[in-house]
């Protein structure tokens, strides 16, 4: 029985899907993963991920998802730091506004 082009294409797609699903996922135990709590840790984890991916210890999909997590962590820390700085500046502006309105400005020395 001869297959037409469409049937051959579908068969190839199914074979490619089966091959993709058959590939082993390469991960490490949670104990082997460096901690991620500070910006310095983020640098260390990024270097660790690069080494693990380049050596084939981690599969590309796992590496990509871990890199996304590190990136999200870095952005969250940056935003938290910026929010703290904004809050401090707002407090200083309010204090200045209060001094200006009440005429309680510090005298130049």
Secondary structure as the mmCIF struct_conf table of DSSP 4:
data_model
#
loop_
_struct_conf.conf_type_id
_struct_conf.id
_struct_conf.beg_label_comp_id
_struct_conf.beg_label_asym_id
_struct_conf.beg_label_seq_id
_struct_conf.end_label_comp_id
_struct_conf.end_label_asym_id
_struct_conf.end_label_seq_id
HELX_LH_PP_P HELX_LH_PP_P1 UNK A 2 UNK A 4
HELX_RH_AL_P HELX_RH_AL_P1 UNK A 5 UNK A 22
BEND BEND1 UNK A 23 UNK A 23
HELX_LH_PP_P HELX_LH_PP_P2 UNK A 24 UNK A 25
HELX_RH_3T_P HELX_RH_3T_P1 UNK A 30 UNK A 32
BEND BEND2 UNK A 33 UNK A 33
HELX_LH_PP_P HELX_LH_PP_P3 UNK A 34 UNK A 35
BEND BEND3 UNK A 37 UNK A 38
HELX_RH_AL_P HELX_RH_AL_P2 UNK A 39 UNK A 55
TURN_TY1_P TURN_TY1_P1 UNK A 56 UNK A 56
BEND BEND4 UNK A 57 UNK A 58
HELX_RH_AL_P HELX_RH_AL_P3 UNK A 60 UNK A 102
TURN_TY1_P TURN_TY1_P2 UNK A 103 UNK A 103
HELX_LH_PP_P HELX_LH_PP_P4 UNK A 105 UNK A 108
#
